[in-house]
Amino acid sequence: MMCCQVFVLGMLLVGSLAASVPSSSKDETISQGSDAAESDQRAFTVNQLPPLTYSSKKYKVYMDVVNFFQAWQMCISKGERLASVENEADHKAMREAILPYSGYAVVFWIAGTNVGAKRAEQDKFYWITNDRPVGYLNGFEKWLLGVAPSDPNQCVALYLPSAMWISGPCDSSGYYVCEESQDV
């Protein structure tokens, strides 16, 4: 009996969603039958807003020469946080932010580190700003050598001109990139 009630409730929900679609969208869906995915997207727009993107980070480049921990504190003192790069859209935004400096062979600290990792997990890096493992969301990583290094107590930096990731001792000097804090 409970199964039937859930099914009926589901059908009512589907019916109410279909009824709330503007009539022009229903017509478009029927007339554009050749591309089902595109039709479905038009038919079920919510509040006529564009699709969400996860590339809304705003990066700021700072040319102060500091170590990783100083960079972290400098970002915090500015009301920002050390930058994390968690997907291709973030990487593109980061490349655009550092483009003016791409003619130089320099490094910029970002928020990745393996400081404090157990010996068996030294190849696992974390974003110090949100405690998520690097690559946690979708496997996204941009290591210069293709894989995370396994040296202990390392911090992550962008290497120019490629904008690929390298690691080094956290007390090394470099520039840094902050991002505006986002309450997610």
N, CA, C and O of each residue as an XYZ file, in Angstrom:
736
protein
N       0.829     -1.183      0.000
C       0.000      0.000      0.000
C       0.879      1.255      0.000
O       0.603      2.210     -0.726
N       1.955      1.248      0.830
C       2.856      2.393      0.909
C       3.519      2.640     -0.440
O       3.716      3.790     -0.833
N       3.863      1.575     -1.149
C       4.491      1.672     -2.464
C       3.576      2.414     -3.432
O       4.040      3.266     -4.189
N       2.295      2.103     -3.416
C       1.334      2.751     -4.316
C       1.200      4.227     -3.980
O       1.101      5.060     -4.881
N       1.198      4.562     -2.695
C       1.083      5.959     -2.292
C       2.302      6.750     -2.765
O       2.161      7.879     -3.234
N       3.485      6.175     -2.646
C       4.699      6.842     -3.101
C       4.654      7.026     -4.612
O       5.022      8.089     -5.112
N       4.207      6.007     -5.348
C       4.111      6.098     -6.795
C       3.135      7.196     -7.204
O       3.444      7.999     -8.084
N       1.971      7.240     -6.581
C       0.963      8.257     -6.903
C       1.510      9.643     -6.575
O       1.332     10.579     -7.355
N       2.173      9.783     -5.432
C       2.760     11.062     -5.053
C       3.807     11.493     -6.080
O       3.863     12.664     -6.456
N       4.634     10.551     -6.534
C       5.636     10.845     -7.557
C       4.994     11.291     -8.858
O       5.470     12.231     -9.493
N       3.915     10.624     -9.263
C       3.220     10.996    -10.502
C       2.603     12.386    -10.373
O       2.619     13.157    -11.332
N       2.066     12.712     -9.212
C       1.507     14.046     -9.000
C       2.599     15.106     -9.097
O       2.379     16.170     -9.675
N       3.777     14.823     -8.535
C       4.889     15.752     -8.602
C       5.337     15.961    -10.044
O       5.577     17.096    -10.456
N       5.453     14.891    -10.810
C       5.837     14.995    -12.219
C       4.793     15.789    -12.987
O       5.136     16.631    -13.817
N       3.524     15.526    -12.712
C       2.449     16.256    -13.380
C       2.487     17.736    -13.060
O       2.269     18.562    -13.946
N       2.760     18.090    -11.811
C       2.815     19.507    -11.447
C       4.024     20.188    -12.076
O       3.947     21.362    -12.437
N       5.143     19.470    -12.215
C       6.300     20.039    -12.905
C       5.989     20.286    -14.373
O       6.341     21.335    -14.913
N       5.341     19.344    -15.015
C       4.999     19.491    -16.430
C       4.028     20.643    -16.623
O       4.133     21.378    -17.605
N       3.085     20.813    -15.705
C       2.110     21.891    -15.821
C       2.756     23.251    -15.617
O       2.252     24.248    -16.134
N       3.859     23.321    -14.879
C       4.496     24.606    -14.597
C       5.433     25.056    -15.711
O       5.918     26.187    -15.672
N       5.703     24.212    -16.702
C       6.567     24.585    -17.816
C       5.807     25.550    -18.708
O       4.680     25.245    -19.098
N       6.382     26.717    -19.052
C       5.699     27.654    -19.940
C       5.322     26.979    -21.250
O       6.028     26.092    -21.729
N       4.192     27.410    -21.829
C       3.680     26.743    -23.027
C       4.656     26.828    -24.187
O       4.741     25.885    -24.973
N       5.400     27.929    -24.324
C       6.358     28.015    -25.427
C       7.459     26.972    -25.284
O       7.948     26.449    -26.285
N       7.854     26.664    -24.050
C       8.874     25.640    -23.840
C       8.350     24.269    -24.215
O       9.085     23.448    -24.763
N       7.044     24.008    -23.914
C       6.463     22.723    -24.293
C       6.482     22.582    -25.810
O       6.825     21.520    -26.331
N       6.116     23.647    -26.521
C       6.109     23.600    -27.977
C       7.517     23.380    -28.522
O       7.709     22.592    -29.448
N       8.497     24.070    -27.955
C       9.872     23.893    -28.409
C      10.319     22.455    -28.236
O      10.992     21.900    -29.104
N       9.948     21.855    -27.123
C      10.354     20.486    -26.851
C       9.777     19.545    -27.894
O      10.476     18.650    -28.369
N       8.539     19.725    -28.251
C       7.901     18.854    -29.239
C       8.500     19.089    -30.619
O       8.783     18.131    -31.338
N       8.697     20.348    -31.000
C       9.175     20.630    -32.342
C      10.667     20.360    -32.514
O      11.133     20.226    -33.645
N      11.409     20.280    -31.451
C      12.849     20.064    -31.527
C      13.205     18.642    -31.115
O      14.195     18.451    -30.407
N      12.468     17.676    -31.513
C      12.645     16.297    -31.070
C      13.970     15.676    -31.435
O      14.294     14.612    -30.908
N      14.765     16.287    -32.318
C      16.009     15.663    -32.755
C      17.100     15.663    -31.686
O      17.974     14.797    -31.708
N      17.069     16.593    -30.775
C      18.103     16.638    -29.748
C      17.431     16.607    -28.385
O      17.084     17.648    -27.828
N      17.251     15.408    -27.854
C      16.497     15.218    -26.617
C      17.137     15.933    -25.437
O      16.425     16.527    -24.627
N      18.456     15.894    -25.318
C      19.118     16.530    -24.176
C      18.900     18.033    -24.188
O      18.625     18.631    -23.148
N      19.021     18.653    -25.371
C      18.819     20.087    -25.480
C      17.374     20.441    -25.187
O      17.106     21.447    -24.530
N      16.434     19.627    -25.667
C      15.018     19.873    -25.427
C      14.703     19.800    -23.946
O      13.991     20.653    -23.416
N      15.232     18.781    -23.273
C      14.980     18.633    -21.844
C      15.499     19.832    -21.071
O      14.858     20.280    -20.119
N      16.651     20.358    -21.466
C      17.217     21.499    -20.764
C      16.311     22.712    -20.909
O      16.086     23.428    -19.934
N      15.785     22.960    -22.108
C      14.903     24.105    -22.307
C      13.581     23.912    -21.599
O      13.011     24.875    -21.086
N      13.080     22.688    -21.559
C      11.765     22.432    -21.002
C      11.731     22.584    -19.490
O      10.666     22.857    -18.936
N      12.837     22.422    -18.814
C      12.824     22.437    -17.360
C      13.724     23.524    -16.776
O      14.451     23.284    -15.812
N      13.672     24.722    -17.365
C      14.428     25.819    -16.780
C      13.771     26.227    -15.475
O      12.549     26.171    -15.341
N      14.571     26.630    -14.532
C      14.067     27.042    -13.233
C      14.219     28.552    -13.126
O      15.330     29.081    -13.156
N      13.096     29.232    -13.003
C      13.090     30.692    -12.860
C      13.816     31.400    -14.002
O      14.234     32.548    -13.847
N      13.969     30.748    -15.119
C      14.620     31.330    -16.295
C      16.041     31.824    -16.001
O      16.513     32.756    -16.651
N      16.721     31.215    -15.036
C      18.087     31.585    -14.702
C      19.063     30.737    -15.504
O      18.755     29.597    -15.852
N      20.251     31.290    -15.804
C      21.244     30.477    -16.511
C      21.724     29.344    -15.616
O      21.596     29.433    -14.395
N      22.273     28.284    -16.194
C      22.766     27.169    -15.386
C      23.874     27.631    -14.442
O      24.613     28.568    -14.742
N      23.974     26.957    -13.302
C      25.017     27.284    -12.338
C      26.377     26.895    -12.885
O      26.520     25.880    -13.566
N      27.362     27.703    -12.584
C      28.736     27.331    -12.897
C      29.529     27.366    -11.604
O      29.178     28.088    -10.670
N      30.581     26.597    -11.551
C      31.394     26.528    -10.351
C      32.741     27.198    -10.574
O      33.744     26.833     -9.959
N      32.747     28.179    -11.459
C      33.991     28.883    -11.759
C      33.908     30.333    -11.304
O      34.503     31.214    -11.924
N      33.184     30.580    -10.243
C      32.954     31.947     -9.799
C      34.058     32.479     -8.898
O      33.907     33.559     -8.326
N      35.145     31.766     -8.756
C      36.227     32.233     -7.892
C      36.912     33.441     -8.513
O      37.103     33.517     -9.727
N      37.274     34.373     -7.657
C      38.018     35.549     -8.094
C      39.383     35.497     -7.426
O      39.496     35.574     -6.202
N      40.407     35.367     -8.243
C      41.769     35.236     -7.744
C      42.487     36.582     -7.788
O      42.262     37.396     -8.684
N      43.352     36.796     -6.805
C      44.183     37.998     -6.755
C      45.630     37.567     -6.560
O      45.944     36.757     -5.689
N      46.492     38.121     -7.381
C      47.913     37.788     -7.361
C      48.660     38.823     -6.520
O      48.452     40.027     -6.674
N      49.517     38.351     -5.644
C      50.323     39.244     -4.812
C      51.794     38.943     -5.044
O      52.217     37.787     -5.046
N      52.562     40.003     -5.240
C      53.973     39.865     -5.589
C      54.900     40.070     -4.390
O      56.061     40.443     -4.563
N      54.399     39.830     -3.182
C      55.246     39.837     -1.992
C      55.945     38.480     -1.920
O      55.311     37.447     -2.139
N      57.221     38.472     -1.620
C      57.972     37.219     -1.517
C      57.859     36.707     -0.081
O      58.372     37.315      0.858
N      57.168     35.566      0.060
C      56.892     34.999      1.385
C      56.947     33.479      1.305
O      56.968     32.909      0.214
N      56.970     32.820      2.470
C      56.855     31.364      2.464
C      55.367     30.986      2.463
O      54.501     31.859      2.523
N      55.082     29.701      2.396
C      53.702     29.221      2.298
C      52.843     29.700      3.466
O      51.737     30.202      3.261
N      53.344     29.548      4.676
C      52.547     29.900      5.857
C      52.330     31.405      5.961
O      51.275     31.852      6.411
N      53.324     32.184      5.547
C      53.143     33.634      5.503
C      52.102     34.005      4.450
O      51.283     34.897      4.670
N      52.135     33.322      3.309
C      51.137     33.575      2.261
C      49.734     33.291      2.788
O      48.805     34.066      2.561
N      49.593     32.187      3.483
C      48.302     31.816      4.069
C      47.810     32.922      5.006
O      46.654     33.338      4.934
N      48.701     33.393      5.886
C      48.330     34.454      6.825
C      48.063     35.785      6.121
O      47.167     36.527      6.524
N      48.825     36.089      5.083
C      48.614     37.338      4.338
C      47.227     37.351      3.698
O      46.533     38.367      3.734
N      46.830     36.238      3.122
C      45.488     36.167      2.526
C      44.416     36.386      3.591
O      43.467     37.140      3.378
N      44.572     35.728      4.731
C      43.601     35.884      5.819
C      43.536     37.340      6.268
O      42.448     37.863      6.510
N      44.690     38.001      6.383
C      44.711     39.400      6.833
C      44.021     40.328      5.837
O      43.601     41.424      6.209
N      43.898     39.911      4.585
C      43.221     40.698      3.553
C      41.736     40.336      3.446
O      41.026     40.872      2.596
N      41.270     39.429      4.311
C      39.880     38.981      4.242
C      39.662     37.980      3.118
O      38.535     37.789      2.661
N      40.732     37.345      2.675
C      40.675     36.364      1.592
C      41.220     35.043      2.115
O      41.443     34.883      3.315
N      41.430     34.109      1.211
C      42.069     32.855      1.600
C      43.013     32.420      0.490
O      42.837     32.787     -0.672
N      44.002     31.646      0.857
C      44.955     31.142     -0.122
C      44.179     30.337     -1.160
O      43.276     29.577     -0.811
N      44.524     30.499     -2.411
C      43.724     29.966     -3.514
C      43.756     28.447     -3.612
O      44.797     27.818     -3.421
N      42.604     27.876     -3.909
C      42.508     26.457     -4.260
C      42.013     26.377     -5.699
O      41.290     27.256     -6.168
N      42.405     25.327     -6.383
C      42.052     25.133     -7.788
C      41.446     23.743     -7.881
O      42.172     22.750     -7.930
N      40.108     23.664     -7.906
C      39.447     22.372     -7.755
C      38.808     21.820     -9.023
O      38.247     20.724     -9.002
N      38.882     22.556    -10.118
C      38.318     22.049    -11.375
C      38.909     22.832    -12.540
O      39.666     23.783    -12.343
N      38.562     22.430    -13.730
C      39.119     23.054    -14.930
C      38.722     24.525    -15.034
O      39.518     25.344    -15.493
N      37.504     24.871    -14.614
C      37.068     26.269    -14.651
C      37.914     27.123    -13.703
O      38.291     28.244    -14.046
N      38.209     26.600    -12.519
C      39.087     27.313    -11.586
C      40.474     27.486    -12.203
O      41.080     28.552    -12.103
N      40.966     26.428    -12.840
C      42.300     26.481    -13.444
C      42.352     27.547    -14.535
O      43.334     28.281    -14.649
N      41.299     27.627    -15.327
C      41.235     28.644    -16.385
C      41.226     30.046    -15.771
O      41.942     30.932    -16.237
N      40.417     30.246    -14.728
C      40.368     31.550    -14.059
C      41.730     31.893    -13.449
O      42.154     33.048    -13.483
N      42.407     30.900    -12.897
C      43.739     31.118    -12.317
C      44.736     31.519    -13.400
O      45.515     32.454    -13.217
N      44.708     30.810    -14.527
C      45.624     31.144    -15.629
C      45.404     32.577    -16.097
O      46.363     33.285    -16.402
N      44.145     33.007    -16.154
C      43.849     34.379    -16.563
C      44.390     35.381    -15.544
O      44.890     36.440    -15.923
N      44.293     35.055    -14.252
C      44.780     35.958    -13.206
C      46.295     36.114    -13.258
O      46.816     37.198    -13.000
N      47.004     35.040    -13.589
C      48.472     35.103    -13.589
C      49.054     35.386    -14.971
O      50.274     35.446    -15.127
N      48.196     35.561    -15.973
C      48.651     35.812    -17.341
C      49.659     36.960    -17.440
O      50.642     36.830    -18.170
N      49.457     38.076    -16.736
C      50.440     39.165    -16.847
C      51.853     38.776    -16.404
O      52.814     39.466    -16.744
N      51.990     37.698    -15.662
C      53.288     37.281    -15.141
C      53.845     36.065    -15.882
O      54.868     35.514    -15.475
N      53.195     35.645    -16.948
C      53.548     34.387    -17.611
C      54.894     34.421    -18.328
O      55.396     33.369    -18.723
N      55.484     35.580    -18.505
C      56.790     35.667    -19.144
C      57.943     35.384    -18.202
O      59.106     35.419    -18.606
N      57.628     35.105    -16.958
C      58.654     34.889    -15.943
C      58.613     33.457    -15.432
O      57.545     32.847    -15.380
N      59.749     32.924    -15.060
C      59.810     31.599    -14.432
C      59.745     31.812    -12.925
O      60.771     31.917    -12.254
N      58.524     31.874    -12.407
C      58.313     32.137    -10.983
C      57.304     31.140    -10.429
O      56.655     30.407    -11.175
N      57.188     31.130     -9.107
C      56.206     30.265     -8.455
C      55.262     31.107     -7.604
O      55.640     32.134     -7.041
N      54.021     30.636     -7.531
C      52.991     31.268     -6.716
C      52.405     30.217     -5.787
O      51.909     29.188     -6.246
N      52.458     30.469     -4.489
C      51.859     29.540     -3.535
C      50.354     29.486     -3.733
O      49.704     30.515     -3.916
N      49.802     28.266     -3.694
C      48.361     28.048     -3.602
C      48.129     27.158     -2.380
O      49.095     26.791     -1.710
N      46.909     26.808     -2.077
C      46.545     26.263     -0.760
C      46.802     24.776     -0.538
O      46.408     24.257      0.507
N      47.430     24.077     -1.449
C      47.650     22.642     -1.265
C      48.854     22.327     -0.396
O      49.874     23.012     -0.466
N      48.736     21.285      0.426
C      49.857     20.850      1.264
C      49.664     19.402      1.706
O      48.544     18.892      1.747
N      50.771     18.756      2.033
C      50.703     17.430      2.664
C      51.372     17.459      4.039
O      51.727     16.412      4.580
N      51.542     18.646      4.597
C      52.153     18.789      5.922
C      51.343     17.989      6.936
O      50.121     18.121      7.017
N      52.031     17.168      7.699
C      51.376     16.370      8.727
C      50.815     15.048      8.241
O      50.228     14.305      9.028
N      50.984     14.735      6.955
C      50.462     13.468      6.431
C      51.262     12.293      6.989
O      52.463     12.404      7.239
N      50.586     11.183      7.177
C      51.272      9.958      7.603
C      52.229      9.518      6.504
O      52.046      9.861      5.336
N      53.229      8.773      6.876
C      54.255      8.329      5.922
C      53.642      7.643      4.692
O      54.094      7.874      3.571
N      52.635      6.817      4.891
C      52.018      6.083      3.786
C      51.109      6.965      2.923
O      50.668      6.540      1.855
N      50.830      8.184      3.378
C      49.901      9.057      2.648
C      50.544     10.370      2.225
O      49.851     11.370      2.041
N      51.859     10.374      2.071
C      52.537     11.620      1.732
C      52.257     12.088      0.311
O      52.562     13.230     -0.034
N      51.686     11.230     -0.512
C      51.324     11.655     -1.858
C      49.905     12.213     -1.905
O      49.402     12.528     -2.983
N      49.253     12.338     -0.748
C      47.907     12.912     -0.667
C      48.015     14.335     -0.142
O      48.503     14.574      0.963
N      47.556     15.260     -0.947
C      47.594     16.670     -0.580
C      46.185     17.135     -0.242
O      45.198     16.577     -0.722
N      46.108     18.165      0.590
C      44.830     18.730      1.020
C      44.846     20.231      0.786
O      45.898     20.868      0.834
N      43.660     20.793      0.531
C      43.526     22.244      0.469
C      43.436     22.731      1.910
O      42.499     22.383      2.629
N      44.391     23.522      2.326
C      44.463     23.972      3.710
C      43.287     24.886      4.063
O      42.978     25.070      5.241
N      42.641     25.448      3.067
C      41.552     26.395      3.307
C      40.198     25.735      3.515
O      39.295     26.358      4.073
N      40.033     24.483      3.079
C      38.729     23.826      3.271
C      38.853     22.363      3.712
O      37.843     21.668      3.826
N      40.062     21.894      3.957
C      40.336     20.527      4.428
C      39.902     19.425      3.467
O      39.830     18.261      3.860
N      39.613     19.771      2.224
C      39.259     18.739      1.247
C      40.524     18.215      0.590
O      41.460     18.975      0.343
N      40.554     16.924      0.308
C      41.706     16.390     -0.429
C      41.776     16.999     -1.829
O      40.744     17.217     -2.464
N      42.967     17.269     -2.300
C      43.145     17.735     -3.672
C      42.599     16.644     -4.587
O      42.949     15.474     -4.432
N      41.764     17.009     -5.520
C      41.143     16.047     -6.424
C      39.887     15.408     -5.880
O      39.298     14.555     -6.545
N      39.456     15.793     -4.689
C      38.303     15.180     -4.021
C      37.019     15.307     -4.833
O      36.271     14.337     -4.958
N      36.753     16.488     -5.386
C      35.477     16.715     -6.057
C      35.336     15.925     -7.346
O      34.286     15.338     -7.608
N      36.391     15.908     -8.153
C      36.260     15.291     -9.473
C      37.568     14.721    -10.011
O      37.682     14.438    -11.203
N      38.537     14.555     -9.147
C      39.819     14.015     -9.593
C      40.729     15.036    -10.239
O      41.788     14.678    -10.756
N      40.338     16.312    -10.222
C      41.113     17.347    -10.902
C      42.434     17.619    -10.187
O      42.449     17.965     -9.006
N      43.526     17.463    -10.902
C      44.868     17.792    -10.425
C      45.689     18.226    -11.633
O      45.468     17.728    -12.737
N      46.626     19.139    -11.444
C      47.456     19.648    -12.542
C      48.940     19.587    -12.191
O      49.653     20.582    -12.325
N      49.405     18.425    -11.743
C      50.806     18.269    -11.369
C      51.699     18.354    -12.603
O      51.391     17.763    -13.638
N      52.782     19.073    -12.494
C      53.717     19.246    -13.603
C      54.229     17.904    -14.112
O      54.372     17.714    -15.319
N      54.506     16.973    -13.202
C      55.018     15.660    -13.598
C      53.912     14.623    -13.771
O      54.200     13.445    -13.986
N      52.654     15.042    -13.681
C      51.537     14.131    -13.903
C      50.984     13.464    -12.663
O      49.828     13.042    -12.654
N      51.781     13.360    -11.619
C      51.332     12.738    -10.367
C      51.826     13.573     -9.189
O      52.799     14.319     -9.295
N      51.133     13.427     -8.075
C      51.538     14.141     -6.863
C      52.864     13.596     -6.360
O      53.064     12.381     -6.346
N      53.768     14.465     -5.950
C      55.028     13.999     -5.378
C      54.793     13.343     -4.023
O      53.756     13.557     -3.396
N      55.746     12.552     -3.578
C      55.570     11.846     -2.307
C      56.566     12.293     -1.241
O      56.763     11.599     -0.243
N      57.184     13.434     -1.448
C      58.090     13.964     -0.429
C      57.279     14.479      0.753
O      56.185     15.009      0.560
N      57.793     14.333      1.974
C      57.041     14.790      3.152
C      57.072     16.312      3.308
O      57.987     16.988      2.838
N      56.045     16.824      3.981
C      55.963     18.236      4.373
C      56.186     19.200      3.214
O      57.042     20.084      3.271
N      55.408     19.010      2.179
C      55.503     19.837      0.987
C      54.277     20.744      0.872
O      53.206     20.443      1.399
N      54.463     21.846      0.178
C      53.365     22.759     -0.119
C      53.319     22.963     -1.628
O      54.326     22.802     -2.317
N      52.149     23.316     -2.129
C      51.916     23.372     -3.570
C      52.027     24.809     -4.078
O      51.558     25.754     -3.445
N      52.659     24.937     -5.231
C      52.782     26.229     -5.899
C      52.481     26.052     -7.380
O      52.644     24.965     -7.934
N      52.043     27.129     -8.008
C      51.899     27.153     -9.463
C      53.248     27.540    -10.035
O      53.894     28.467     -9.546
N      53.666     26.843    -11.052
C      54.929     27.155    -11.703
C      54.630     27.839    -13.027
O      53.896     27.309    -13.862
N      55.199     29.011    -13.209
C      55.017     29.714    -14.480
C      56.213     29.432    -15.360
O      57.314     29.208    -14.857
N      56.022     29.440    -16.627
C      54.857     29.933    -17.348
C      53.745     28.916    -17.577
O      52.729     29.275    -18.173
N      53.880     27.687    -17.143
C      52.897     26.648    -17.486
C      51.639     26.657    -16.620
O      50.617     26.114    -17.038
N      51.679     27.251    -15.435
C      50.580     27.230    -14.457
C      50.289     25.818    -13.956
O      49.207     25.557    -13.430
N      51.241     24.916    -14.116
C      51.102     23.568    -13.567
C      51.562     23.593    -12.116
O      52.227     24.533    -11.681
N      51.199     22.545    -11.366
C      51.506     22.490     -9.937
C      52.842     21.810     -9.685
O      53.184     20.810    -10.316
N      53.575     22.372     -8.758
C      54.793     21.755     -8.245
C      54.699     21.786     -6.723
O      53.860     22.490     -6.162
N      55.552     21.031     -6.069
C      55.596     21.113     -4.608
C      57.018     21.420     -4.188
O      57.977     21.159     -4.915
N      57.125     21.975     -3.007
C      58.432     22.287     -2.470
C      58.336     22.494     -0.978
O      57.241     22.498     -0.416
N      59.477     22.667     -0.332
C      59.451     22.924      1.105
C      58.622     24.175      1.408
O      58.744     25.192      0.726
N      57.801     24.086      2.412
C      56.875     25.172      2.736
C      57.578     26.439      3.191
O      56.986     27.518      3.169
N      58.840     26.321      3.604
C      59.558     27.518      4.032
C      60.329     28.175      2.885
O      61.084     29.121      3.107
N      60.141     27.677      1.662
C      60.732     28.318      0.486
C      59.994     29.624      0.202
O      58.872     29.833      0.665
N      60.637     30.492     -0.561
C      60.032     31.786     -0.882
C      59.331     31.753     -2.227
O      59.769     31.073     -3.155
N      58.247     32.489     -2.318
C      57.519     32.620     -3.569
C      56.462     33.701     -3.442
O      56.235     34.244     -2.361
N      55.825     34.005     -4.552
C      54.680     34.910     -4.543
C      53.469     34.080     -4.147
O      53.614     32.903     -3.817
N      52.279     34.668     -4.173
C      51.106     33.889     -3.777
C      49.845     34.413     -4.437
O      49.796     35.543     -4.923
N      48.825     33.565     -4.442
C      47.529     33.910     -5.015
C      46.463     33.661     -3.954
O      46.405     32.591     -3.347
N      45.628     34.663     -3.746
C      44.496     34.536     -2.828
C      43.214     34.476     -3.648
O      43.194     34.830     -4.827
N      42.161     34.029     -3.009
C      40.837     34.082     -3.620
C      39.894     34.730     -2.626
O      40.101     34.668     -1.414
N      38.856     35.351     -3.160
C      37.846     35.915     -2.275
C      37.187     34.778     -1.532
O      36.871     33.744     -2.120
N      36.978     34.963     -0.238
C      36.333     33.923      0.563
C      34.919     33.693      0.063
O      34.202     34.635     -0.274
N      34.529     32.433      0.021
C      33.187     32.052     -0.396
C      32.593     31.191      0.688
O      33.195     30.202      1.106
N      31.415     31.562      1.145
C      30.721     30.743      2.131
C      29.917     29.703      1.385
O      28.840     29.988      0.860
N      30.450     28.487      1.340
C      29.794     27.407      0.595
C      29.273     26.379      1.554
O      28.684     25.383      1.132
